[in-house]
């Protein structure tokens, strides 16, 4: 399958071929069926954030002790790993300087 350009925005939780729909932070080249993984992760983040909105009203539960926040963080890390895998050299360098990125 042929690769296409996709524009990914973590701020807007989007992955699209149309650069003008939403501001994007990253351009990747990937087969369309692989790009769907981004949308699946973004949908999971949306659902977790909706659940988190209810939890936010519990004042005694701190962020670092909340499992839902860890689930969101894990998905964001997965998105960055995919951006690293399919991005250009400049994108890879950016992701590699993030504090939670470790190359094995």
C-alpha positions in Angstrom: 0.0 0.0 0.0 1.2 3.5 -0.8 2.1 6.0 2.0 0.2 9.2 2.3 0.9 12.4 4.3 -1.1 12.8 7.5 -1.1 15.7 9.9 -1.2 14.9 13.6 -2.3 17.2 16.4 -2.2 16.0 19.9 -3.7 19.3 21.1 -6.8 18.7 19.0 -6.5 14.8 19.0 -6.7 14.6 15.2 -4.9 12.8 12.4 -6.0 13.9 9.0 -4.8 14.1 5.4 -6.2 17.7 5.2 -3.7 20.1 6.6 -6.3 22.9 6.8 -8.8 21.2 9.0 -6.9 21.8 12.3 -3.5 23.1 13.2 -1.1 20.2 13.3 2.2 19.8 15.1 3.5 16.8 13.1 3.5 15.6 9.5 4.0 11.8 9.1 4.0 9.5 6.0 2.1 6.3 6.6 -0.3 3.9 5.0 -3.9 4.9 5.6 -4.8 1.7 7.4 -1.9 2.4 9.9 -3.1 6.0 10.4 -6.4 4.7 11.8 -4.5 3.6 14.9 -4.0 7.3 15.8 -7.8 7.9 15.7 -8.4 4.8 17.8 -6.0 6.1 20.4 -7.5 9.6 20.3 -11.0 8.1 20.8 -9.7 6.2 23.8 -8.2 9.5 25.2 -11.5 11.3 24.7 -13.4 8.5 26.6 -10.9 8.6 29.5 -11.0 12.4 29.7 -14.8 12.3 29.9 -14.5 9.9 32.8 -11.8 12.0 34.3 -14.1 15.1 34.3 -16.3 13.4 36.8 -13.3 12.4 38.9 -11.9 15.9 38.9 -14.6 16.9 41.4 -13.1 14.6 44.1 -10.7 17.0 45.8 -8.7 14.4 47.8 -7.7 12.3 44.9 -4.3 13.6 43.6 -3.3 13.4 39.9 -0.4 11.1 40.4 -2.6 8.6 42.3 -5.4 8.5 39.7 -5.3 5.5 37.4 -7.3 7.2 34.6 -4.6 9.9 34.3 -2.0 7.1 33.9 -4.1 5.5 31.2 -4.3 8.9 29.3 -0.5 9.3 29.8 0.1 5.8 28.4 -1.9 6.6 25.3 -0.1 9.9 24.7 3.2 8.0 24.9 1.9 5.5 22.3 0.9 8.4 20.0 4.4 9.9 20.4 6.0 6.5 19.7 4.0 6.3 16.4 4.9 9.8 15.5 8.5 8.9 16.0 8.2 5.8 13.9 6.5 7.5 10.9 8.0 11.0 11.2 10.9 12.5 9.4 14.3 13.0 11.0 13.4 16.4 12.6 10.3 14.9 14.1 12.2 11.9 15.5 14.7 14.3 17.1 11.9 16.2 18.7 10.3 13.1 20.2 13.6 11.7 21.3 14.2 14.8 23.5 10.9 14.3 25.4 11.5 13.3 29.0 9.7 10.0 28.8 11.1 8.8 25.5 13.7 6.0 25.8 15.3 4.1 23.0 16.1 0.5 23.7 
